[in-house]
Amino acid sequence: MGSVEEEQSLIEQGSIQEELKLYAEDGSIDINGNPPLKDRTGNWKACPFILGNECCERLAYYGIAINLITYLTAELHQGNVSAARNVTTWQGTCYITSLIGAVLADAYWGRYWTIASFSSIYFIGMSALTLSATVPYLKPSDCIGDFCPSPTTPQYLTFFLGLYLIALGTGGIKPCVSSFGADQFDEKDPSERVRKSSFFNWFYFCINTGAFGPFLLVLVQENIGWGLGFGIPTVFMGLAIISFFFGTPLYRFQKPKGSPITRICQVLVASYRKTNLKVPEDRTLLYETETQELIVANRKLEHTDDYKYLDKAAVLSLEEARSLEFFNPWSLCTVTQVEEVKILIRMLPIWASGIIFSSLYAQATTMFVQQGRAMNCNIGSFKIPPATLGVFDCVTVLIWVPLYDRFNVPVAKLLTKTDNVFTVLQRMGIGLFISIFGIAAAFPWNIR
């Protein structure tokens, strides 16, 4: 009798385990707040809406950015240096504001609502920019011969208000969209983990697909009018929002897990406050939670021996050792929390390697365009707009990403008999090395 009951219990446990496999195991939820079914949510069912959103948003962004310096010099009558400074300042703001979106998404709103909120701000900024180039009162006056009247205060205010609302909007969604796409794949499912790697290749492909469209918009802006030239990107931003919301029933959502910036600051403050304490030789004496991590769905990290000063944040003082129920996170941190900061420090050289590249890449939408305006861009009776010089960058990416994902990687795996052909760092290093030749080729043309 007992063996029959045990067998029935094993069958029930097996059926429960099989049922659990139908759900994502990464702590995500569906739109109704329930564990998401794998065959109904996430994965490549949801990704087309995210990729469509990114493609349209990038078209809207580059529809403004790629020819912005021409608008500043030709319509707002700014000098080359002043216009280039305004463009790079705006582009920098687009990236700095991503910190705002990251904090709000991680700590308070979640990625979905952060994208939804900042996309609305984005659309308002695009609309304001379109109005500044359309409404006669807000539109800068044309030059009369050699005399170019300065824009009025309302004209400047409307234009730059729209421009920096765009910066806030694009910065707010920038750190969220790719991460939200990654949320659609269960990291604990090997098959979905493989698909997530492919998702990022196609995500980058969609970025450049969207970036390719504005090169046709340049013809509209310079030959038909800036009002229509700004209005078309505004429409595409609206389509980006529609695409994003259409996929809502299929999405998987991660709950806000707390701000990583706060956790970093806690480690730094706790380490400083315990400067005089000695780190024990036995690393198992360092504080680590035994129940669950401080951030839901985050995994514990093993202790490492580098950056030992930060280990002081996990050292128990006598007062803390006596108080077993409460610990001040600004005075005592877990080993996992300390290791997260160490990982960030190890990543700083990688981040720093992109600074020079980014400053050089910014020249494509500033000085390279101005250089193109000084060149003979005529082919017969047709004049190529200087801003379209950047089309070669997009075309190269659009060709190489599918080739790399569908041809290079499979062939390399076949030849090397390994799944890890090129690491991410190796790919970055190869790209940075090749970029040297690109900027070296541009050097002699820009000194003539």
Backbone hydrogen bonds, N-H to C=O, Kabsch-Sander energy under -0.5 kcal/mol:
donor,donor_aa,acceptor,acceptor_aa,energy
5,E,1,M,-1.9
6,E,2,G,-2.4
7,E,3,S,-2.3
8,Q,4,V,-2.3
9,S,5,E,-2.4
10,L,6,E,-2.3
11,I,7,E,-2.1
12,E,8,Q,-2.3
13,Q,9,S,-2.5
14,G,10,L,-2.5
15,S,11,I,-2.4
16,I,12,E,-2.2
17,Q,13,Q,-2.4
18,E,14,G,-2.3
19,E,15,S,-2.1
20,L,16,I,-2.4
21,K,17,Q,-1.4
22,L,19,E,-1.3
23,Y,20,L,-1.7
24,A,36,P,-2.3
29,I,253,F,-2.5
30,D,34,N,-2.7
33,G,30,D,-2.0
38,K,22,L,-3.1
40,R,37,L,-1.0
41,T,37,L,-1.7
42,G,250,L,-3.6
43,N,184,Q,-3.6
45,K,42,G,-1.2
46,A,42,G,-0.9
46,A,43,N,-0.8
47,C,43,N,-1.4
49,F,46,A,-1.0
50,I,46,A,-1.1
51,L,47,C,-3.2
52,G,48,P,-2.4
53,N,49,F,-1.9
54,E,50,I,-2.3
55,C,51,L,-2.5
56,C,52,G,-2.3
57,E,53,N,-2.4
58,R,54,E,-2.5
59,L,55,C,-1.8
60,A,56,C,-2.1
61,Y,57,E,-2.7
62,Y,58,R,-2.9
63,G,59,L,-1.6
64,I,60,A,-0.8
64,I,61,Y,-1.2
65,A,61,Y,-2.9
66,I,62,Y,-2.1
68,L,65,A,-1.0
71,Y,67,N,-1.6
72,L,68,L,-2.3
73,T,69,I,-1.9
74,A,70,T,-3.1
75,E,71,Y,-2.2
76,L,71,Y,-1.8
78,Q,72,L,-2.6
83,A,79,G,-2.8
84,A,80,N,-2.6
85,R,81,V,-2.3
86,N,82,S,-2.2
87,V,83,A,-2.3
88,T,84,A,-2.4
89,T,85,R,-2.4
90,W,86,N,-2.1
91,Q,87,V,-2.7
92,G,88,T,-2.5
93,T,89,T,-2.1
94,C,90,W,-2.0
95,Y,91,Q,-1.1
96,I,92,G,-2.6
97,T,93,T,-2.4
98,S,95,Y,-1.1
99,L,96,I,-1.9
100,I,97,T,-0.6
101,G,97,T,-1.5
102,A,98,S,-2.4
103,V,99,L,-2.4
104,L,100,I,-2.4
105,A,101,G,-2.3
106,D,102,A,-2.5
107,A,103,V,-2.5
108,Y,104,L,-1.8
109,W,104,L,-2.9
110,G,104,L,-0.8
110,G,105,A,-0.8
113,W,109,W,-0.5
114,T,110,G,-1.5
115,I,111,R,-2.5
116,A,112,Y,-2.3
117,S,113,W,-2.4
118,F,114,T,-2.5
119,S,115,I,-2.0
120,S,116,A,-1.2
121,I,117,S,-1.5
122,Y,118,F,-2.5
123,F,119,S,-2.4
124,I,120,S,-2.0
125,G,121,I,-2.3
126,M,122,Y,-2.3
127,S,123,F,-2.3
128,A,124,I,-2.4
129,L,125,G,-2.2
130,T,126,M,-2.1
131,L,127,S,-2.3
132,S,128,A,-2.0
133,A,129,L,-0.8
133,A,130,T,-0.8
134,T,131,L,-1.2
135,V,131,L,-2.2
138,L,135,V,-1.0
139,K,135,V,-1.5
144,I,147,F,-3.2
145,G,143,C,-0.7
147,F,144,I,-2.0
148,C,146,D,-0.6
156,Y,152,T,-2.6
157,L,153,T,-3.1
158,T,154,P,-2.5
159,F,155,Q,-2.1
160,F,156,Y,-2.7
161,L,157,L,-2.2
162,G,158,T,-2.2
163,L,159,F,-2.4
164,Y,160,F,-2.3
165,L,161,L,-1.8
166,I,162,G,-1.9
167,A,163,L,-1.6
168,L,164,Y,-2.0
169,G,165,L,-2.5
170,T,166,I,-3.3
171,G,167,A,-2.1
172,G,168,L,-2.1
173,I,169,G,-1.6
174,K,170,T,-1.6
176,C,173,I,-1.3
177,V,173,I,-2.1
178,S,174,K,-0.6
180,F,176,C,-3.0
181,G,177,V,-2.1
182,A,178,S,-2.0
183,D,179,S,-1.8
184,Q,181,G,-1.2
185,F,182,A,-1.8
187,E,185,F,-0.6
189,D,186,D,-1.6
193,R,189,D,-2.4
194,V,190,P,-1.6
195,R,191,S,-1.5
196,K,192,E,-1.9
197,S,193,R,-1.1
198,S,194,V,-1.3
199,F,195,R,-1.9
200,F,196,K,-1.5
201,N,197,S,-0.9
202,W,198,S,-1.9
203,F,199,F,-2.3
204,Y,200,F,-2.1
205,F,201,N,-1.8
206,C,202,W,-2.3
207,I,203,F,-1.8
208,N,204,Y,-1.8
209,T,205,F,-1.9
210,G,206,C,-2.5
211,A,207,I,-1.8
212,F,208,N,-1.1
213,G,209,T,-1.0
215,F,212,F,-1.4
216,L,213,G,-2.1
217,L,213,G,-1.1
218,V,214,P,-1.7
219,L,216,L,-0.6
220,V,216,L,-1.0
221,Q,217,L,-2.8
222,E,218,V,-2.3
223,N,219,L,-1.5
224,I,220,V,-2.3
225,G,220,V,-2.5
229,G,225,G,-1.8
230,F,226,W,-2.2
231,G,227,G,-1.9
232,I,228,L,-2.2
234,T,230,F,-1.4
235,V,231,G,-2.0
236,F,232,I,-2.0
237,M,233,P,-2.1
238,G,234,T,-1.8
239,L,235,V,-2.0
240,A,236,F,-2.1
241,I,237,M,-1.9
242,I,238,G,-2.1
243,S,239,L,-2.7
244,F,240,A,-2.0
245,F,241,I,-2.2
246,F,242,I,-2.1
247,G,243,S,-0.9
247,G,244,F,-0.6
248,T,245,F,-1.5
250,L,247,G,-1.7
251,Y,247,G,-0.7
251,Y,248,T,-1.1
253,F,29,I,-3.3
257,K,106,D,-1.5
258,G,106,D,-1.9
263,R,259,S,-1.6
264,I,260,P,-2.3
265,C,261,I,-2.3
266,Q,262,T,-2.2
267,V,263,R,-1.7
268,L,264,I,-2.1
269,V,265,C,-2.7
270,A,266,Q,-2.6
271,S,267,V,-2.4
272,Y,268,L,-1.9
273,R,269,V,-2.5
274,K,270,A,-1.1
275,T,272,Y,-1.4
277,L,274,K,-1.5
283,R,281,E,-1.0
285,L,282,D,-1.9
286,L,283,R,-1.4
287,Y,314,A,-3.0
298,N,295,I,-1.9
310,L,307,Y,-1.3
311,D,308,K,-1.1
312,K,309,Y,-1.4
313,A,310,L,-1.7
314,A,311,D,-2.0
315,V,312,K,-1.4
321,A,317,S,-2.4
322,R,318,L,-1.5
323,S,319,E,-1.3
324,L,322,R,-1.0
331,S,328,N,-2.4
332,L,328,N,-2.5
333,C,313,A,-2.7
335,V,287,Y,-1.4
338,V,334,T,-2.1
339,E,335,V,-2.8
340,E,336,T,-1.8
341,V,337,Q,-1.4
342,K,338,V,-1.9
343,I,339,E,-2.4
344,L,340,E,-1.9
345,I,341,V,-2.3
346,R,342,K,-2.3
347,M,343,I,-1.3
348,L,344,L,-0.7
348,L,345,I,-0.9
351,W,347,M,-2.4
352,A,348,L,-3.1
353,S,349,P,-1.8
354,G,350,I,-0.6
354,G,351,W,-1.3
355,I,352,A,-1.4
356,I,352,A,-0.7
357,F,353,S,-0.7
358,S,354,G,-2.6
359,S,355,I,-2.2
360,L,356,I,-2.1
361,Y,357,F,-2.8
362,A,358,S,-1.8
363,Q,360,L,-1.2
364,A,361,Y,-1.5
365,T,362,A,-1.1
366,T,363,Q,-0.9
368,F,363,Q,-2.8
370,Q,366,T,-2.1
371,Q,367,M,-2.6
372,G,368,F,-2.1
373,R,369,V,-1.7
374,A,370,Q,-0.9
374,A,371,Q,-0.7
375,M,372,G,-1.1
377,C,375,M,-1.0
379,I,382,F,-3.5
382,F,379,I,-1.8
384,I,377,C,-2.8
384,I,382,F,-0.6
388,T,385,P,-2.0
389,L,386,P,-1.9
390,G,387,A,-1.0
391,V,388,T,-1.9
392,F,389,L,-1.2
393,D,390,G,-0.8
394,C,390,G,-1.3
395,V,391,V,-2.7
396,T,392,F,-2.0
397,V,393,D,-1.8
398,L,394,C,-2.9
399,I,395,V,-1.7
400,W,396,T,-2.5
401,V,397,V,-2.6
403,L,399,I,-1.3
404,Y,400,W,-3.0
405,D,401,V,-2.5
406,R,402,P,-2.7
407,F,403,L,-2.0
408,N,403,L,-2.5
409,V,404,Y,-2.4
411,V,407,F,-2.3
412,A,408,N,-2.7
413,K,409,V,-2.6
414,L,410,P,-2.0
415,L,411,V,-2.2
416,T,412,A,-2.7
417,K,413,K,-1.8
418,T,413,K,-0.6
421,V,419,D,-1.1
427,R,423,T,-2.2
428,M,424,V,-2.3
429,G,425,L,-2.7
430,I,426,Q,-2.4
431,G,427,R,-2.2
432,L,428,M,-2.7
433,F,429,G,-2.2
434,I,430,I,-2.3
435,S,431,G,-1.9
436,I,432,L,-0.8
436,I,433,F,-0.9
437,F,433,F,-0.6
437,F,434,I,-0.9
438,G,434,I,-1.1
439,I,435,S,-2.2
440,A,436,I,-2.0
441,A,437,F,-1.9
442,A,438,G,-1.3
443,F,439,I,-1.2
446,N,442,A,-1.4
446,N,443,F,-0.6
447,I,443,F,-0.7
447,I,444,P,-0.5
